[in-house]
C-alpha cells in the first residue's frame, strides 16, 4: 500500500458506513482525514482549513454534490482543490456533468481499494506539483519586479554618470583637437596628444555602449525610422573604412546589388551603428586578405509607387582568423570576448551584443558563418519600406 506524506483528504458522504470505510482505508495510507455528512458541513469545514483533495458524494439530501462542488470552486480559498465525485450511478450524463462542474475525476461505488488509491495518488501528486509551480511563479514575479526596479535604478545612475563623465571628457577632447593642429609641438609630443585623443574616443564609445545596453535591458531603447537615401548612406560608410583598409594593407571590397532601392525607411543611427560594429570587428581582427561589404536586394513586394516592401541582406565577410564553434554563441553576450586573438582587448565586448539586440527590435537577427582559419561572415536581413527617388521627391 502506498503511504502518503500527511496530506489531508475531506470525505463528504451522507452514509456513515461509507465514511468509516474510506476513513480507515485512507488513514492506513498515512493520509489525514476529515469527514462531513452533508454539503453544508463540508462548506463550513473548508472555511477553517484547506484540504488537499475532496471526495464528494453526488447523491445527498439537501445540498447535493453538484451544488456543493460549485460552491467550493467558487470560493477563492478552495477554487483549486481537486474534487473527485463518488457515485453509484453509471449514467454517462452524470459523469459528463461531473467534469463540466469542475471535478477532476470520479470514483464508482462500491469502492475498489486499488482504484481509490490510484486515483487519489495521481491527483494529490498533481496538486502538489501545481502548488509548487504556483509558488515558483510567485517567486519569479517577485524577482522580476525586483530586477526591473534594479534596472531602473541602474539606468538612471548610468544616465547621470554619462553626463558627469562626458562633460569633462568632451573638454579634454576639444583641447587635444586644438593641440593636434598646433605647429608648436614636436613629433613626439604630437604622438602623445594623438594617444590622448584615441583614449578619449575609446572612453566616449564605451560610455555610449554602456548606455545602449542599459536602455535595452530596461526596454527603453526605441527605434526612430525615417527615410534614408541608401547610396549616400553606404558611400559614407565605405569612405569611413577605406582609409583604415589602406593603413592595414587590406582590400576593402564593396558589392552592391544594382537593383537596390534609392531610399529606405530605417533608424539610420542604429543601422549605421550595427554596420560600424560589424565592419570594425572585421578590420580589427583581419591581418591579411580582405574585408567585404555586400548589400543585396532579396525580394520586393508589390510594384506600385510610391513605396514597396523590400527585403535587404547585409553581409560583412573577412579573411580573418575565424571563430571556433564553441565561441560562436558567447561572442554575442555582453562583455564577452575571445581571448588569444590579436587586438581582442581593443574593444569593449559590447558591440556584437548591442547589434544583436537592436536587430531583434528590427525583427531580425545576426547570422554567423565561421571556421577557424577560414574567416567569418556576419549577415542580417531587414524588411523595409523603400522606394525610388521620384517617389521620394514627389
C-alpha positions as CSV (number, residue, x, y, z in Angstrom):
1,X,0.0,0.0,0.0
2,X,1.3,3.5,-1.0
3,X,1.9,5.7,2.0
4,X,1.3,9.4,1.6
5,X,3.1,12.3,3.2
6,X,0.4,13.6,5.6
7,X,-1.8,15.3,3.1
8,X,-5.4,15.9,4.0
9,X,-8.5,14.5,2.3
10,X,-12.0,15.7,3.1
11,X,-14.7,13.0,2.6
12,X,-18.3,14.1,2.1
13,X,-20.9,11.4,2.2
14,X,-24.3,11.1,3.9
15,X,-23.7,7.4,4.6
16,X,-21.7,6.9,7.9
17,X,-20.6,3.4,6.7
18,X,-19.0,4.8,3.6
19,X,-17.3,7.5,5.7
20,X,-15.9,4.9,8.1
21,X,-14.6,2.5,5.4
22,X,-12.9,5.3,3.4
23,X,-11.5,7.0,6.6
24,X,-10.0,3.8,7.9
25,X,-8.5,2.9,4.4
26,X,-7.0,6.4,3.8
27,X,-5.7,6.8,7.4
28,X,-3.9,3.5,7.0
29,X,-2.1,5.1,4.0
30,X,-0.8,7.9,6.2
31,X,-3.4,10.4,5.0
32,X,-5.1,12.9,7.4
33,X,-8.8,12.5,7.0
34,X,-11.7,15.0,7.7
35,X,-15.3,13.9,7.2
36,X,-18.7,15.7,6.6
37,X,-22.2,14.1,6.4
38,X,-23.6,16.8,4.1
39,X,-22.7,19.7,1.8
40,X,-23.3,22.4,4.4
41,X,-20.9,20.8,6.9
42,X,-18.3,20.4,4.1
43,X,-18.5,24.1,3.2
44,X,-18.2,25.1,6.9
45,X,-15.1,22.9,7.3
46,X,-13.4,24.4,4.2
47,X,-13.7,27.8,5.8
48,X,-11.3,26.6,8.6
49,X,-8.8,24.6,6.6
50,X,-7.9,23.8,3.0
51,X,-7.9,20.1,2.2
52,X,-5.5,18.8,-0.5
53,X,-8.3,16.8,-2.1
54,X,-12.1,16.3,-1.6
55,X,-14.0,13.0,-2.1
56,X,-17.6,14.2,-2.7
57,X,-20.8,12.1,-2.9
58,X,-23.2,13.2,-5.6
59,X,-26.5,11.9,-4.2
60,X,-27.0,13.6,-0.8
61,X,-30.2,15.1,0.8
62,X,-30.5,18.8,0.8
63,X,-27.5,20.3,-0.9
64,X,-26.3,17.6,-3.4
65,X,-22.8,17.0,-4.6
66,X,-23.1,19.2,-7.7
67,X,-24.1,22.3,-5.7
68,X,-21.5,21.6,-3.1
69,X,-18.9,21.3,-5.7
70,X,-19.9,24.6,-7.4
71,X,-19.8,26.5,-4.1
72,X,-16.4,25.0,-3.1
73,X,-14.9,26.0,-6.5
74,X,-16.5,29.5,-6.3
75,X,-14.6,30.2,-3.1
76,X,-11.2,31.8,-3.8
77,X,-9.7,29.9,-0.9
78,X,-10.7,26.5,-2.3
79,X,-11.1,27.1,-6.0
80,X,-8.1,25.0,-6.9
81,X,-8.7,22.0,-4.6
82,X,-9.2,18.8,-6.7
83,X,-12.6,17.2,-6.3
84,X,-13.4,13.6,-7.0
85,X,-17.0,12.6,-7.2
86,X,-18.2,9.4,-5.6
87,X,-21.3,7.8,-7.2
88,X,-23.1,4.5,-7.7
89,X,-24.7,5.9,-10.8
90,X,-23.5,4.6,-14.1
91,X,-25.4,7.1,-16.3
92,X,-23.0,8.8,-18.6
93,X,-24.8,12.1,-18.2
94,X,-23.9,12.2,-14.5
95,X,-20.3,11.5,-15.3
96,X,-20.2,14.2,-18.0
97,X,-21.9,16.7,-15.7
98,X,-19.3,15.9,-13.0
99,X,-16.5,17.1,-15.3
100,X,-18.4,20.1,-16.6
101,X,-18.9,21.2,-12.9
102,X,-15.1,21.2,-12.4
103,X,-14.4,17.8,-10.9
104,X,-11.1,16.3,-11.8
105,X,-12.2,12.6,-11.6
106,X,-14.8,10.3,-10.1
107,X,-14.9,7.0,-8.1
108,X,-17.7,4.5,-8.5
109,X,-19.4,2.6,-5.7
110,X,-18.9,0.0,-4.4
111,X,-15.3,1.1,-3.8
112,X,-12.3,-0.8,-5.2
113,X,-9.4,-0.1,-2.9
114,X,-6.7,-0.2,-5.6
115,X,-8.7,2.1,-7.8
116,X,-9.3,4.6,-4.9
117,X,-5.6,4.7,-4.1
118,X,-4.5,5.0,-7.7
119,X,-6.8,8.0,-8.4
120,X,-6.1,9.7,-5.1
121,X,-2.4,9.3,-5.6
122,X,-2.4,10.8,-9.1
123,X,-4.4,13.8,-8.1
124,X,-2.5,14.5,-4.9
125,X,0.7,14.5,-6.9
126,X,-0.8,16.8,-9.5
127,X,-2.0,19.1,-6.7
128,X,1.5,19.2,-5.1
129,X,3.1,19.9,-8.4
130,X,0.6,22.7,-9.2
131,X,1.2,24.3,-5.8
132,X,5.0,24.1,-6.3
133,X,4.6,25.6,-9.7
134,X,2.4,28.4,-8.4
135,X,4.8,29.2,-5.6
136,X,7.7,29.3,-8.1
137,X,5.7,31.6,-10.4
138,X,5.0,33.9,-7.4
139,X,8.7,33.9,-6.6
140,X,9.7,34.6,-10.2
141,X,7.2,37.6,-10.3
142,X,8.8,39.0,-7.1
143,X,12.3,38.5,-8.6
144,X,11.3,40.0,-11.9
145,X,9.8,43.1,-10.1
146,X,13.0,43.4,-8.1
147,X,15.1,43.1,-11.2
148,X,13.0,45.7,-13.0
149,X,13.5,48.2,-10.1
150,X,17.2,47.5,-10.1
151,X,17.4,48.1,-13.9
152,X,15.6,51.3,-13.5
153,X,18.0,52.5,-10.8
154,X,20.9,51.4,-12.9
155,X,19.6,53.2,-15.9
156,X,19.2,56.4,-14.0
157,X,22.6,56.0,-12.5
158,X,24.3,55.4,-15.8
159,X,22.5,58.3,-17.4
160,X,23.7,60.6,-14.7
161,X,27.2,59.2,-14.8
162,X,27.3,59.5,-18.5
163,X,26.6,63.2,-18.2
164,X,29.1,63.7,-15.5
165,X,31.8,61.8,-17.4
166,X,31.0,63.2,-20.9
167,X,31.2,66.8,-19.9
168,X,34.9,66.9,-18.8
169,X,35.8,64.3,-21.4
170,X,34.5,66.5,-24.2
171,X,36.6,69.3,-22.8
172,X,39.7,67.1,-22.9
173,X,38.9,66.0,-26.5
174,X,38.4,69.6,-27.5
175,X,41.8,70.7,-26.1
176,X,43.5,67.7,-27.8
177,X,42.0,68.6,-31.1
178,X,43.3,72.1,-30.7
179,X,46.8,70.7,-29.9
180,X,46.7,68.4,-32.9
181,X,46.6,71.3,-35.3
182,X,49.3,73.2,-33.3
183,X,52.6,73.9,-35.1
184,X,54.5,74.2,-31.9
185,X,54.6,70.5,-31.0
186,X,57.4,68.1,-31.8
187,X,56.6,64.8,-33.4
188,X,57.0,63.1,-30.1
189,X,54.6,65.5,-28.3
190,X,52.1,65.2,-31.2
191,X,52.2,61.4,-30.7
192,X,51.3,61.8,-27.1
193,X,48.4,64.2,-28.0
194,X,47.1,61.7,-30.6
195,X,47.3,58.9,-28.0
196,X,45.2,61.1,-25.5
197,X,42.7,61.7,-28.3
198,X,42.4,58.0,-29.2
199,X,42.0,57.1,-25.5
200,X,39.3,59.7,-25.1
201,X,37.5,58.5,-28.2
202,X,37.5,55.0,-26.8
203,X,36.1,56.2,-23.5
204,X,33.3,58.0,-25.3
205,X,32.4,54.9,-27.3
206,X,32.4,52.8,-24.1
207,X,30.0,55.3,-22.4
208,X,27.7,55.2,-25.4
209,X,27.8,51.3,-25.5
210,X,27.1,51.0,-21.8
211,X,24.2,53.5,-22.1
212,X,22.8,51.5,-25.0
213,X,23.0,48.2,-23.1
214,X,21.2,49.8,-20.1
215,X,18.5,51.1,-22.3
216,X,18.0,47.8,-24.0
217,X,17.8,46.0,-20.6
218,X,15.3,48.5,-19.4
219,X,13.2,48.3,-22.6
220,X,13.9,52.0,-23.1
221,X,15.6,51.8,-26.5
222,X,13.2,53.0,-29.2
223,X,13.8,52.9,-32.9
224,X,13.2,56.1,-34.9
225,X,12.8,55.1,-38.5
226,X,12.9,57.8,-41.2
227,X,13.6,57.9,-45.0
228,X,17.3,57.5,-45.7
229,X,19.0,57.9,-49.1
230,X,20.7,54.5,-49.4
231,X,23.5,55.3,-51.8
232,X,24.9,58.3,-49.8
233,X,24.5,56.3,-46.6
234,X,26.6,53.4,-47.9
235,X,29.1,55.8,-49.6
236,X,29.8,57.5,-46.3
237,X,30.2,54.1,-44.6
238,X,32.7,53.0,-47.3
239,X,34.7,56.2,-47.0
240,X,34.9,55.8,-43.3
241,X,36.6,52.4,-43.6
242,X,38.6,52.9,-46.8
243,X,41.4,54.8,-45.0
244,X,41.5,52.1,-42.4
245,X,41.8,49.4,-45.1
246,X,44.7,51.3,-46.7
247,X,46.5,51.7,-43.4
248,X,46.1,48.0,-42.6
249,X,47.1,47.0,-46.2
250,X,43.8,45.1,-46.7
251,X,41.5,45.0,-49.7
252,X,38.1,46.6,-48.9
253,X,35.6,45.1,-51.4
254,X,32.2,46.6,-51.8
255,X,29.5,44.6,-53.7
256,X,26.2,46.5,-54.1
257,X,23.2,45.0,-55.9
258,X,22.3,47.3,-58.8
259,X,18.6,46.8,-58.0
260,X,18.8,48.4,-54.6
261,X,16.1,51.0,-53.8
262,X,17.1,54.6,-53.7
263,X,15.7,55.1,-50.2
264,X,14.8,53.0,-47.3
265,X,12.8,53.7,-44.1
266,X,15.0,52.8,-41.2
267,X,16.6,54.1,-38.0
268,X,19.7,55.5,-39.7
269,X,21.7,55.9,-36.5
270,X,21.1,52.3,-35.4
271,X,21.7,50.7,-38.8
272,X,24.9,52.7,-39.1
273,X,25.9,51.5,-35.6
274,X,25.3,47.9,-36.5
275,X,27.4,48.1,-39.7
276,X,30.2,50.0,-38.0
277,X,30.3,47.4,-35.2
278,X,30.5,44.5,-37.7
279,X,32.9,46.2,-40.1
280,X,35.1,47.4,-37.2
281,X,35.4,43.9,-35.9
282,X,36.3,42.6,-39.4
283,X,39.1,45.1,-39.8
284,X,40.3,44.7,-36.2
285,X,40.9,41.0,-36.5
286,X,41.9,40.6,-40.1
287,X,45.7,40.7,-40.6
288,X,45.8,40.0,-44.3
289,X,43.5,39.5,-47.2
290,X,40.2,41.4,-47.4
291,X,37.0,42.6,-45.9
292,X,33.9,42.6,-48.0
293,X,30.7,44.6,-47.6
294,X,27.9,43.1,-49.6
295,X,24.3,44.5,-49.8
296,X,21.7,42.6,-51.8
297,X,18.0,43.0,-52.5
298,X,16.3,39.6,-51.9
299,X,12.7,40.4,-52.7
300,X,10.3,43.2,-53.4
301,X,6.6,43.0,-52.5
302,X,4.4,44.9,-54.9
303,X,5.0,47.2,-57.9
304,X,3.0,50.4,-57.2
305,X,4.6,53.6,-56.2
306,X,5.4,55.4,-54.0
307,X,6.8,52.7,-51.8
308,X,7.0,48.9,-51.5
309,X,8.4,46.5,-49.0
310,X,11.9,45.4,-49.8
311,X,14.0,42.7,-48.1
312,X,17.6,43.7,-48.0
313,X,20.5,41.5,-46.9
314,X,23.7,43.0,-45.5
315,X,26.8,40.8,-45.3
316,X,30.3,41.6,-43.8
317,X,32.9,39.0,-44.7
318,X,36.5,38.8,-43.8
319,X,39.6,36.6,-44.2
320,X,40.5,36.8,-40.6
321,X,41.3,34.0,-38.1
322,X,37.7,32.7,-37.9
323,X,35.7,31.8,-34.8
324,X,35.5,28.4,-33.3
325,X,32.1,26.7,-32.8
326,X,32.5,26.9,-29.0
327,X,32.8,30.7,-29.1
328,X,30.1,31.5,-31.7
329,X,27.4,31.8,-29.1
330,X,29.2,33.6,-26.3
331,X,30.5,36.4,-28.5
332,X,27.0,37.8,-28.7
333,X,26.9,38.1,-24.9
334,X,27.7,41.5,-23.3
335,X,31.4,41.9,-22.3
336,X,32.3,38.6,-23.9
337,X,35.4,38.5,-26.0
338,X,37.6,35.7,-27.5
339,X,40.9,35.5,-25.7
340,X,44.0,34.8,-27.7
341,X,43.0,36.9,-30.7
342,X,45.3,39.8,-31.6
343,X,43.7,43.1,-30.9
344,X,40.8,41.5,-28.9
345,X,41.5,43.8,-26.0
346,X,40.9,46.9,-28.0
347,X,37.1,46.6,-27.9
348,X,34.5,46.8,-25.2
349,X,32.9,43.4,-25.7
350,X,29.6,45.2,-26.2
351,X,29.4,45.8,-30.0
352,X,28.0,42.4,-31.1
353,X,25.6,42.2,-28.1
354,X,24.2,45.6,-28.9
355,X,23.9,44.9,-32.6
356,X,22.1,41.6,-31.9
357,X,19.6,43.3,-29.6
358,X,19.0,46.2,-31.9
359,X,18.3,43.8,-34.8
360,X,15.9,42.0,-32.6
361,X,14.0,45.3,-32.2
362,X,14.0,45.4,-36.1
363,X,12.6,41.9,-36.2
364,X,15.8,40.4,-37.5
365,X,18.9,38.5,-36.2
366,X,22.6,38.1,-36.9
367,X,23.7,35.1,-38.9
368,X,27.3,33.9,-38.4
369,X,29.3,31.5,-40.5
370,X,32.8,30.9,-39.5
371,X,35.5,28.3,-39.1
372,X,39.0,28.6,-37.6
373,X,41.5,29.8,-40.2
374,X,38.7,30.3,-42.8
375,X,37.5,33.8,-41.9
376,X,34.0,34.9,-40.9
377,X,30.8,36.1,-42.4
378,X,28.2,38.1,-40.4
379,X,24.9,38.8,-42.1
380,X,21.4,40.1,-41.4
381,X,18.2,40.7,-43.3
382,X,15.7,43.6,-43.0
383,X,12.2,44.1,-44.3
384,X,12.0,47.8,-45.0
385,X,9.7,50.2,-46.7
386,X,11.6,51.5,-49.7
387,X,11.2,53.3,-53.0
388,X,12.7,55.2,-55.9
389,X,13.8,58.8,-55.9
390,X,10.9,60.1,-57.9
391,X,8.6,58.8,-55.2
392,X,10.8,60.3,-52.5
393,X,10.9,63.7,-54.2
394,X,7.2,63.9,-55.1
